[in-house]
Amino acid sequence: MKDAQVVQEGAAEEVFDAPRHPYTKALLAAVVTIGTDAAPPGGAAGDGRAGPYASR
């Protein structure tokens, strides 16, 4: 859901493994994984950038 509209639907595995909508991709990219040094999308780990929807 984004702005009260369904942007993507399907089986959980399908949505998680192959997100199609940019908002779904952004939501999945924002998931925190504890115990990794993975860099967030759009920036290096710890550089303070929050990804494509930070200003919204």
HELIX and SHEET records of a PDB file:
HELIX    1   1 ALA A   12  ASP A   17  1                                   6    
HELIX    2   2 PRO A   22  ALA A   29  1                                   8    
END                                                                             
